[in-house]
Amino acid sequence: MKKAQIKAKGRVKFKTPPINELVIALYHLPVINMQAQHIGLYWEKIRKHYPKCEQQVPVIYNVPVPGAQPKIIETQTFDLPRFWFHSGPGSMLIQVQRDGFFFNWRKVNENEYPQYEVVRAQFCKELDTYQSFLQNEFGQKIDIVNRCELTYINIIPPNDIWSTAPQLGKLFPPLASLTIPPEIGRLIVGVNSSFTYRFRDNLTVDSTVKLGKRLKTLEPVAMLEVKAHGTPEGLSIDKTLAWFDDAHDATHEVFLNFTDKNLQKTIWKPV
């Protein structure tokens, strides 16, 4: 029986949301025969829109997923890197590794967040292209999905609600009881706090708060990462989009409950 989709309570879209990056990721059985020359062939298919290619260390997830297929041990001397494909100043990024396909929207300068539905549609388009490549080169497609992730990274600069670490409780009410008033002689200088919410067996959401600084200006910023992770029904690629939509509703609910209502109303401004 198909599980009911999670519906966020009071769906809200904001005029100026704090979203800095959205990542849609899926991990699948490794394509063992894939080598660097195959990556070059795939790049040719997308190079018009993603003219730049970079190599990164592969992402390895260690969280056990109920029902996930065991990873196949690599037989080659050197593992294949994770590849980035992007347009430099553009906001869209494709990432490929032997057992993963990721799509990122990133805030660059003042580009406007296009909303989840737009990023989801682009993810589907790029995944279809990647699936066609796998079919042509290896006679296979992604069918078993070991893990899905939907991650929102939010950057909140100082505003009328907060400007220092001891005031983070004003941004995030769940942290209010953990902050120590500076007048008693203890000043908070760093924050790294995480909460985990279980929505159902195959959908969990992690909410992590950190205090950081912008690289260029050293301006303090609060970072809120909300990450949903789990598996689609039956580990099936055909159920993946339904899982992402449920994850979108779940992360939205966590975001609304975790952040201050006055901040939502006066700074991010519902539309």
Residue, then its C-alpha position, 0 to 999 in steps of 0.5 A: m500500500k502506498k504511504a500517505q505523503i507528508k503535508a507541511k502544516g501551513r505552507v509558507k513561501f518567503k520574499t527573501p528566504p535565507i536559503n544559500e544552497l539547496v542540494i538534491a542527492l541520491y546514492h545508488l549502486p556503484v557503476i563499477n566500470m565507470q572510469a575517467q574517460h566515461i566522465g569525459l563522454y558525459w561532460e560532452k553531453i552537458r558541456k554547453h550549459y556546464p562548461k567547467c569541470e572540477q574534481q573533488v573527494p567522493v562523498i561517503y555516507n556512513v549512516p546505515v539505511p534499513g534495507a539498503q543494498p551493500k556496497i560493492i568493493e572497488t576492484q581498481t587501484f584508484d577510486l574515481p573522484r567526485f566530479w563537479f560540472h558548473s558554469g562558473p558564475g552560474s548557480m546550478l551545479i551537477q555532481v557525479q561519483r560512481d555511486g551518487f548523482f547530486f544537483n545543487w542550486r547555489k546563491v551567487n551574488e543576488n540571484e533569487y531562489p527559484q523555489y523547490e519546484v523549479v530546482r526539482a524539475q531541473f534535477c529531473k531533467e539532468l538525471d534523465t540525461y545521466q540515465s541515458f548516458l549510463q544506458n548508452e555506455f554501460g547498458q544499465k540505469i540507476d534502479i536501486v536507490n540506497r539513500c536520498e537526501l534533500t538539504y537546505i543550507n540557510i545563512i542568516p546575517p545579523n539583523d534586527i533580531w540578533s547580532t551576537a552569539p548569546q542572541l541566537g536563542k532569539l533566532f532559534p527558540p529551541l536553543a533559547s534555554l541553552t544560551i547563557p546571559p552574558e551578564i553572569g560572566r560567561l560569553i558564548v563564542g561558538v555554537n554547534s548544535s543538532f537536533t534529529y526528527r523522525f517523521r517515519d522509518n524511511l524519512t529523518v530530518d537533521s537540523t544543525v545550527k552553527l555560528g560562522k563568519r563570512l570569508k571576505t568581511l568576517e561578518p558573523v553569520a548564523m548557519l542553519e542546515v536542515k537535511a532530510h535523509g532516507t530511502p524511497e519506497g522499495l528502494s525504487i528509483d520510480k518512487t524517488l520523486a515522491w520521497f523528495d516531495d515528502a522530504h520537502d514538506a518535512t524540512h519545511e515544517v522543521f524550518l518553520n518550527f525551528t525559527d522565530k515567527n517574528l523573524q519570519k514575518t519581518i525579515w523574510k516576509p511571507v508572500 
